[in-house]
Amino acid sequence: MSNILTTKQDTNLVLNKSKSMINLTSKILSRKSSLTIDTNEEWMKNLWEWADKLDIHSTRIPRNRSKLSSLYSLELSNINEDQFSSVFDDTNEDDTVFEEVIFPREIAYIKSLKSLELDASWSDSDTSYLKLYNDITFNLRKLEKLKLLDLFIGNALTKNIINLCQIKEIEFHSNGLKEIATEIGSLTSLTKLSLHGNQLTYLPEEIGNLEQLTYLCLSCNQLVDLPKSIIKLKNIRTLSIDQSVVLNDEQKLWINKLIENEYDVFIGGKNFGIPVWTEELWQWCDVNNIGDYDWTDDKTPFEYYSIGVPRNRSFLLKFSQLNLQNEGLNSLTQHIGKLINLESLNLYNNNLQELPDDITKLAQLDYLDISKNPNLTLTEKQQKWIRALEKNNCKLDYDNDLFTRKRTLT
């Protein structure tokens, strides 16, 4: 009987002690929770103070706690021309010495960020951003895009990079990198990797695991060769390497295949992937005094309607509006059909007698003006093409007698 009593007393004692421990733990957790809130407020206050000091607009770094903690994208670039212009005012006559502007580590506390761009190319500082980089790769695990320009982060791209499991784009330019951690190979969602202007002497074989890569820039480094595994990158559409890089036979075949497919392959700054047709198109433009596309308007390049043809291949392939009215053209480039993204084509008031056969490949047109070309005649295929455009609600302007004109046989 006494044994049973003793056991019950011991059990009650243990239960009481357990309840005491639970209460104590709750108090500690409560204090820790309040401490976390205070800490959050502290880093926010520090970040706001830094932003206020440098006159960074609240649209970039919100001064509201809720908005800051849910910030999706942060871009701090060209700061000497924008929000920091007051700090670096060359007209200052009192020779005031301003404190060197350094990106604070508190940036890495904005855990909601999916896109982060920091550009220190405006600064002459030799500050090491290794701690900030480590904070970013440890804390910002939702990042999909990370762009660090002219931020010295040390000799090696550390293994912390493995934490960025959702990352799709990495641009590290002029960061003083000499090594890349093998963990880079675990970032299998990566589509863009740009390591321009570093001091890399080799790349790990794990680079070949990045099979989703479409863009790889390794220019202006000290690479002697490339990893053998690089030929596994089947989705590459843009490649940039230095001319001094030694390639093995398999790598040469891989690069030649990229060039044959008319992808952008830059070797020593020269694009070997530019197809012959783009060169011929630009030559036709030069002969007919058709200038480069005018990019000076505030609108995006593809919203702006102007006479001209882009001399940049990437813009050329996205080109959507071509205005060649009143140019006195006797013929149109045979490569017009290659501009498959054209939505508007204006050939008003020229001297065209015929259109190239490939023009019928322009299936996305929603505006076409070929009026005031009195000698223009169409092939049967081109007539069907125009009728098809008309059925697709394309706005058409052409002379009333265009379809009854007879072609002159030569």
Buried (B, 14 or more C-beta within 10 A) or exposed (E): EEEEEEEEEEEEEEEEEEEEEEEEEEEEEEEEEEEEEEEBEEBBEBBBEBBEEBEBEEEBBBBEEEEBBEBEEBEBBEBBEEBBEEBBEEEEEEEEEEEEBEBBBBBBBBEBBBBBBBBBEBBEBEBEBBEBBBBBBEBBBBBBBBBBBBBBBBBEBBEBBBBBEBBBBBBBBBBBBBBBBBBBBBBEBBBBBBBBBBBBEBBBBBBBBBEBBBBBBBBBBEBEBBBEBBBBBEEBBBBBBBEEBEBEEEBEEBBEBBBEEBBBBBBEEEBBBBBEBBEEBBEBBEEBEBEBBEBEEEEEBBEBBBBBBBBBBEBBBEBBBBBBBEBEBEBBBBBBBBBEEBBBBBBBBBBBBBBBEBBBBBEBBBBBBBBBBBEBBBBEEBBEBBEEBEEEEBEBEBBEEBEEEEEEEE
